[in-house]
Amino acid sequence: MTDEAPFPARPGRDPATGRIAAFFDLDKTIIATSSSQAFSKPFIAGGLISRADVLRSAYAHFLFLVGNADEDQTERMRAHLSALAKGWDVRKVREIVAETVHEHIDPYVYAEAVELIADHHALGQDVVVVSASGAELVEPIAAALGADHVLATRMEVVENHYTGEIDFYNYGENKAAGIRDLAAREGYDLAECFAYSDSITDAPMLGAVGHAFVVNPDRNLRRLAAESGWGELRFGKPVALRPRVEPVPVAAVVGAVAIGVAAFFVVRHLRRRRRRVD
């Protein structure tokens, strides 16, 4: 491969002036569920939450899964979760997540997302996981995927315990702001970057880059994508990130994964561009 930018300029545009990154939403884009909900069982076992806490969150989780949670409901859920976490030992949270990430996340990972992540890396592009969930939950998942950076919600911590306050809520417009800040630090050319998300609340994130794709969109998001010229993908095939006994690099797992039909367009798009500069 030459030293040229991996994505040639479109007609009427200057070549990319910086590095390229792909920004992936986590919940319902990389994984088919909510990351916070996926860890409910080990959190119960670890004494962090009760079954009653899980039941109180069940309706909000249902709204999330069917894509019907509006901004007010999402804000109430955020307030509930931040209050729930008050007093938790941060080290204990990290230990539980690290010990159970493959058991509780693997069944929900989309093979198509893993394939796309590998393809972006093959082109020398960074991969960034962007999530409204807490960093302590997101970072181990992102590490298992081989992501280069994480943008997530940051809870306030005092003496290694959560206070119940939030330093930065990585949601809505804040996701786009975080992406722009990271791009400034890392030298990304956002006009040549990619973003993938399932949620209408991530419209600012999708609009912050030059190549946006909606994943498993509902009617409203599909309409916005059509109006905005964004691509549409369908993800639906799970894949384990590693065997249960012995860990292997994500790239080795990806080698055994066939390209999903829903992701075919983007994979072909990326590889055609790569061949043009080889």
VENZI-V323578 format. One record per residue. N is the residue number from 1. RES is the residue in one small letter. PSI is psi in radians with two decimals (NA if undefined). Layout:
N;RES;PSI, N;RES;PSI
This chain:
1;m;2.49, 2;t;3.11, 3;d;0.03, 4;e;2.83, 5;a;2.42, 6;p;-0.30, 7;f;1.89, 8;p;2.71, 9;a;2.54, 10;r;2.79, 11;p;2.35, 12;g;0.14, 13;r;2.63, 14;d;2.70, 15;p;2.81, 16;a;2.36, 17;t;-0.01, 18;g;-2.89, 19;r;2.92, 20;i;2.47, 21;a;2.74, 22;a;2.15, 23;f;2.07, 24;f;2.12, 25;d;2.68, 26;l;-1.15, 27;d;2.17, 28;k;0.17, 29;t;-0.99, 30;i;-0.72, 31;i;2.70, 32;a;0.35, 33;t;-3.04, 34;s;2.27, 35;s;-0.66, 36;s;-0.67, 37;q;-0.62, 38;a;-0.48, 39;f;0.19, 40;s;-0.71, 41;k;-0.89, 42;p;-0.49, 43;f;-0.63, 44;i;-0.84, 45;a;-0.57, 46;g;0.01, 47;g;0.23, 48;l;-0.61, 49;i;2.87, 50;s;2.94, 51;r;-0.57, 52;a;-0.66, 53;d;-0.72, 54;v;-0.76, 55;l;-0.68, 56;r;-0.43, 57;s;-0.14, 58;a;-0.73, 59;y;-0.76, 60;a;-0.67, 61;h;-0.67, 62;f;-0.79, 63;l;-0.69, 64;f;-0.80, 65;l;-0.66, 66;v;-0.01, 67;g;0.43, 68;n;0.11, 69;a;2.08, 70;d;-3.12, 71;e;-0.70, 72;d;-0.76, 73;q;-0.69, 74;t;-0.69, 75;e;-0.69, 76;r;-0.67, 77;m;-0.73, 78;r;-0.78, 79;a;-0.69, 80;h;-0.80, 81;l;-0.66, 82;s;-0.67, 83;a;-0.66, 84;l;-0.63, 85;a;-0.16, 86;k;2.20, 87;g;-0.15, 88;w;2.52, 89;d;2.08, 90;v;-0.67, 91;r;-0.68, 92;k;-0.70, 93;v;-0.84, 94;r;-0.70, 95;e;-0.79, 96;i;-0.79, 97;v;-0.78, 98;a;-0.66, 99;e;-0.41, 100;t;0.07, 101;v;-0.74, 102;h;-0.64, 103;e;-0.69, 104;h;-0.19, 105;i;-0.66, 106;d;-0.77, 107;p;-0.25, 108;y;-0.03, 109;v;2.29, 110;y;2.21, 111;a;-0.64, 112;e;-0.64, 113;a;-0.74, 114;v;-0.71, 115;e;-0.75, 116;l;-0.71, 117;i;-0.78, 118;a;-0.66, 119;d;-0.71, 120;h;-0.74, 121;h;-0.67, 122;a;-0.44, 123;l;0.09, 124;g;0.32, 125;q;2.56, 126;d;2.70, 127;v;2.27, 128;v;2.18, 129;v;2.22, 130;v;2.13, 131;s;2.60, 132;a;-0.20, 133;s;2.86, 134;g;2.60, 135;a;-0.61, 136;e;-0.49, 137;l;-0.68, 138;v;-0.68, 139;e;-0.76, 140;p;-0.60, 141;i;-0.79, 142;a;-0.66, 143;a;-0.73, 144;a;-0.53, 145;l;-0.19, 146;g;0.38, 147;a;2.67, 148;d;-0.53, 149;h;2.79, 150;v;2.33, 151;l;1.99, 152;a;2.97, 153;t;2.41, 154;r;2.07, 155;m;2.56, 156;e;2.35, 157;v;2.28, 158;v;2.17, 159;e;0.78, 160;n;0.41, 161;h;2.53, 162;y;2.40, 163;t;-0.24, 164;g;-0.12, 165;e;2.77, 166;i;2.16, 167;d;-0.73, 168;f;2.11, 169;y;1.88, 170;n;1.34, 171;y;2.52, 172;g;-2.21, 173;e;-0.50, 174;n;-0.55, 175;k;-0.79, 176;a;-0.71, 177;a;-0.74, 178;g;-0.68, 179;i;-0.78, 180;r;-0.68, 181;d;-0.78, 182;l;-0.69, 183;a;-0.68, 184;a;-0.70, 185;r;-0.70, 186;e;-0.12, 187;g;0.48, 188;y;2.45, 189;d;1.72, 190;l;-0.49, 191;a;-0.38, 192;e;0.05, 193;c;2.93, 194;f;2.67, 195;a;2.52, 196;y;2.27, 197;s;2.73, 198;d;-0.24, 199;s;2.41, 200;i;-0.46, 201;t;-0.23, 202;d;0.27, 203;a;-0.72, 204;p;-0.68, 205;m;-0.80, 206;l;-0.62, 207;g;-0.15, 208;a;-0.18, 209;v;2.97, 210;g;-0.35, 211;h;1.69, 212;a;2.50, 213;f;2.33, 214;v;2.51, 215;v;2.17, 216;n;0.91, 217;p;2.64, 218;d;-3.10, 219;r;-0.75, 220;n;-0.74, 221;l;-0.64, 222;r;-0.68, 223;r;-0.77, 224;l;-0.69, 225;a;-0.73, 226;a;-0.72, 227;e;-0.56, 228;s;-0.13, 229;g;0.43, 230;w;2.65, 231;g;2.86, 232;e;2.32, 233;l;2.69, 234;r;2.08, 235;f;2.53, 236;g;0.03, 237;k;2.05, 238;p;2.69, 239;v;2.47, 240;a;2.44, 241;l;-0.37, 242;r;2.76, 243;p;2.74, 244;r;-0.42, 245;v;-0.83, 246;e;2.16, 247;p;2.56, 248;v;2.77, 249;p;2.58, 250;v;-0.64, 251;a;-0.62, 252;a;-0.64, 253;v;-0.76, 254;v;-0.59, 255;g;-0.42, 256;a;0.05, 257;v;2.15, 258;a;2.61, 259;i;2.19, 260;g;2.55, 261;v;-0.69, 262;a;-0.52, 263;a;0.02, 264;f;-0.73, 265;f;-0.82, 266;v;-0.74, 267;v;-0.78, 268;r;-0.73, 269;h;-0.82, 270;l;-0.77, 271;r;-0.60, 272;r;-0.72, 273;r;-0.66, 274;r;-0.74, 275;r;-0.51, 276;r;-0.29, 277;v;0.04, 278;d;NA
